[in-house]
Amino acid sequence: TVMATAFVACALCPFEAVRVNSVRSGKSSLETFRAVLARGGPMALFEALPASVCKEVPYVVAKIITFDRASAALLAAFPDVADTSLSGTFSLAAGAVAGIVAVIASHPADVVFTQSSRDGGTLAGAISDVRNAPELLLQGLAPRILFGAVLVALQFYLYTQLRSILGVSKAELTLVWDALTVLKTQ
């Protein structure tokens, strides 16, 4: 998961750079793309890569681990509800907790990413800004927590519902990953 997330962060970094700069400037994506290239060449599209990886990896890892732990805790606390219509509520609750934890785990890097995406911003400058004004780490945290809780709750709710509709158990998913691991080592 960590490697996949880091790979995706690398692949998406140029798009994120264009998106952030486009929102800031109000220009089209194409105009922004050209401006970023003119400012610093192709490498300018990857300036925020370290902050992006530092933001995405903790987010994904915290989300998955917390969802698994929260789901297990809920199922242990309410074993009779596991195979009823209320099981979807468990996914929503565990997903909301996972979203909150994931946002908190990734928010400092998100602040650095946002700061480094300012006009003329650099990663070193963004880290310096946060060191000089630690209160920056709290800016935007509440809306991100709300957004993360709702988003991740819905993601895991849909995941568990689709898995149920398709009749795929957790054990079967584990077998698939085990088989892929065996194929990879051969």
Secondary structure, DSSP 8 states (H G I E B T S, - for coil): -HHHHHHHHHHHHHHHHHHHHHHHH---HHHHHHHHHHHH-GGGGGTTHHHHHHHHHHHHHHHHHHHHHHHHHHHHH-GGGTTSTTHHHHHHHHHHHHHHHHHHHHHHHHHHHHHHTSTT--HHHHHHHHHH-GGGGGTTHHHHHHHHHHHHHHHHHHHHHHHHHHT--HHHHHHHHHHHHHHHH-
